[in-house]
Amino acid sequence: MPKAPDDTADPALLARRQAFGRRLKDLRVRARLSQAQLAEAAGMNRVFYVGVEGGRRNVSLDKVFALADALGVDVGELFHDLTSSITEPQQGTR
């Protein structure tokens, strides 16, 4: 059975989502916005946004663009240097 889009059982997917969440938090803090303020500005539910920032939720491409707009940054800034901050899961720990 295929995994659900928000399934965090896959360590590699979780690591990517967590790296994106850390980047998002960094940009949000720099913009001096609360989680609730950014969620509202991006048209998102605050609880869902908290899950995105925490790496527990998957976010759509439309929401990625909405987040960039709400932060006043180019969408590429959300992914800037993201791959170097991904903590890869250790081999054989499943």
C-alpha positions in Angstrom: 0.0 0.0 0.0 1.4 3.4 -0.9 2.3 5.8 1.9 0.1 8.8 2.6 1.6 12.2 1.6 2.0 13.2 5.2 3.5 9.9 6.3 6.7 10.7 8.3 7.7 7.0 8.6 10.3 7.4 5.8 13.4 8.8 7.5 14.7 10.5 4.3 11.4 12.3 3.7 11.3 13.4 7.4 14.8 14.7 7.1 14.0 16.8 4.1 10.8 18.2 5.7 12.7 19.0 8.8 15.4 20.9 6.9 12.7 22.8 5.0 11.0 23.6 8.3 14.3 24.9 9.8 14.8 27.2 6.8 11.3 28.4 7.0 11.6 29.2 10.7 14.9 31.1 10.1 13.2 33.3 7.5 10.1 33.8 9.6 12.3 34.9 12.6 14.3 37.2 10.4 11.0 38.7 9.2 9.9 39.1 12.9 6.7 37.2 12.3 5.0 34.8 14.7 3.9 31.4 13.4 0.3 32.6 13.5 1.1 35.8 11.5 3.0 33.9 8.8 0.3 31.3 8.6 -2.4 33.9 8.2 -0.4 35.9 5.6 0.1 32.7 3.6 -3.5 31.7 3.8 -2.8 28.6 6.0 -4.2 27.2 9.1 -1.8 27.9 12.0 -1.8 24.3 13.2 -1.0 23.1 9.7 1.8 25.7 9.5 3.3 24.6 12.8 3.4 21.1 11.4 5.2 22.3 8.2 7.8 24.2 10.3 8.2 21.2 12.5 8.8 18.9 9.6 5.8 16.8 10.2 3.6 18.0 7.4 4.1 18.1 3.6 3.3 21.4 1.9 2.0 21.9 -1.6 3.7 23.9 -4.3 1.0 26.5 -4.1 1.6 27.0 -0.4 5.4 27.2 -1.0 4.8 30.2 -3.2 2.3 31.7 -0.7 4.9 31.3 2.0 7.5 33.0 -0.1 5.1 35.9 -0.9 4.2 36.3 2.8 7.8 36.4 3.8 8.6 38.8 1.0 11.3 36.6 -0.5 11.9 34.9 -3.8 10.7 31.3 -3.7 14.3 30.2 -4.2 15.2 31.6 -0.8 13.1 28.9 0.8 15.4 26.3 -0.6 18.7 28.2 -0.4 21.4 25.9 0.8 18.7 23.4 2.0 20.5 20.3 0.8 23.5 21.0 3.0 21.3 21.2 6.1 19.5 17.9 5.6 20.5 15.4 8.3 20.5 12.1 6.5 19.1 9.1 8.4 21.8 6.6 9.5 22.0 3.4 7.5 20.5 0.4 9.1 18.4 2.1 11.7 15.0 1.1 10.5 
